[in-house]
Amino acid sequence: MTPRHPLRPESVIVAAGRPAHEPGAPVNAPVVLTATFHAGSARGYARDGQDTTVAFETAMAAAEGAPDGDRDGASIAFSSGMAAAAAVIESLPVGAVVVAPASYYNFHRNLLDEQVRLGRITVRTVDQTDTAAVVAALDGATLAWLELPTNPLLQVLDLPAVATAARARGVRTVVDATVATPLGLRPLDHGADVVMHSATKWIAGHSDLLMGVLSTSDPALAEQLRQRRTLTGAVPGALEGYLALRGLRTLSVRLERACDSTAVLARRLAEHPAVTGVHYLGDPDHPQASLIAQLLTHRGALLSFTTDTLARADAVCSRVGLITHATSIGGVESLIERRGAYAGEAAQGTPAELVRLSVGIEHVEDLWADLAQALA
Ligand SMILES: *Cc1c(COP(=O)(O)O)cnc(C)c1O
């Protein structure tokens, strides 16, 4: 990338991670499908990473404001978001103390709970929105696992305050910013040590792959995480790397459409007689509205809502036609599911009637017509 002026994030994700601008060179990073490389260089085996994945990592590092290292910058791609999280959590030393949110992506809770069951770590659960409680829990801790905003309740924590307090106590902070996307929030700018994304979601954006990515501005930590990936073989395939990079290129336009539609749908849902509550980052009465205004550059393409009865929550999911009844978020196609149906969600206080809607890029009036008939 040879920009002639500092680029805005929407331009960075288009321009970064491309081959050198040379006559006859390809404009896009080629898909390199190989498990091994000819002997005689530092690179021997694809477990260390692939050229295509490196291009994705270079673009992500630029987007996150993590420095570009000599090899693949300070973003490290993984075979899934869970593999990325596991690289952090499963490399904690025995006896580590982890501060974790009371409500967050429930498979991360499963990952931490498993480490507790194995007798390796202890977890202190805190309400992330209670900054004083989070800071109090940091004393003597090893790692704070944070999520901003949370999936599916869209809670927002005071990241600058928590990151500053953690740094003063030598506690490492990791922020899962999947729902914010790299265009909505750059946690490293607010003092976080590591930002994690499930690239499966908005980054890749088409529900056609699993991938995760960690970014850090600490080169030593980046190297540790990269070595962890090599050790466990949690490396993404080249086709996934290619598709994730291709997805990243169009993130800003997909988000713009989806966020606009989400605002409309959130407002109409809130007025619907069968809907008892809506969780949406753009709600002026959101309990963390001022933090949202301070930290997030968009209001997101995710909302969740509760209905008057459990039967209706299930009916909405089964009656939709355009919207797809399936788990996951962040695709161009709108996805809906009753998140409260998961035991792991119930265990962390998600209401049983909570329906999560990931808004895609279909026409907003078609989405509303579909929701309205499903709610009727
Ligand atoms: C989906 C998701 C993950 C897990 O990522 P996978 O790519 O599915 O392994 C982690 N955090 C959040 C917030 C997610 O939505």
Ligand as a Chemical Component Dictionary entry (heavy atoms), coordinates in Angstrom:
data_LIG
# 
_chem_comp.id                   LIG 
_chem_comp.type                 NON-POLYMER 
_chem_comp.pdbx_formal_charge   0 
_chem_comp.three_letter_code    LIG 
# 
loop_
_chem_comp_atom.comp_id 
_chem_comp_atom.atom_id 
_chem_comp_atom.alt_atom_id 
_chem_comp_atom.type_symbol 
_chem_comp_atom.charge 
_chem_comp_atom.model_Cartn_x 
_chem_comp_atom.model_Cartn_y 
_chem_comp_atom.model_Cartn_z 
_chem_comp_atom.pdbx_ordinal 
LIG C1 C1 C 0 -19.481 -16.368 16.492 1  
LIG C2 C2 C 0 -18.792 -15.657 17.583 2  
LIG C3 C3 C 0 -17.613 -16.169 18.126 3  
LIG C4 C4 C 0 -17.039 -17.507 17.702 4  
LIG O1 O1 O 0 -16.508 -17.466 16.412 5  
LIG P1 P1 P 0 -16.527 -18.738 15.418 6  
LIG O2 O2 O 0 -15.903 -18.174 14.190 7  
LIG O3 O3 O 0 -17.944 -19.142 15.243 8  
LIG O4 O4 O 0 -15.703 -19.810 16.047 9  
LIG C5 C5 C 0 -17.002 -15.439 19.112 10 
LIG N1 N1 N 0 -17.501 -14.279 19.570 11 
LIG C6 C6 C 0 -18.637 -13.752 19.066 12 
LIG C7 C7 C 0 -19.152 -12.464 19.613 13 
LIG C8 C8 C 0 -19.324 -14.421 18.061 14 
LIG O5 O5 O 0 -20.461 -13.911 17.586 15 
# 
loop_
_chem_comp_bond.comp_id 
_chem_comp_bond.atom_id_1 
_chem_comp_bond.atom_id_2 
_chem_comp_bond.value_order 
_chem_comp_bond.pdbx_ordinal 
LIG C1 C2 SING 1  
LIG C2 C3 SING 2  
LIG C2 C8 DOUB 3  
LIG C3 C4 SING 4  
LIG C3 C5 DOUB 5  
LIG C4 O1 SING 6  
LIG O1 P1 SING 7  
LIG P1 O2 DOUB 8  
LIG P1 O3 SING 9  
LIG P1 O4 SING 10 
LIG C5 N1 SING 11 
LIG N1 C6 DOUB 12 
LIG C6 C7 SING 13 
LIG C6 C8 SING 14 
LIG C8 O5 SING 15 
# 
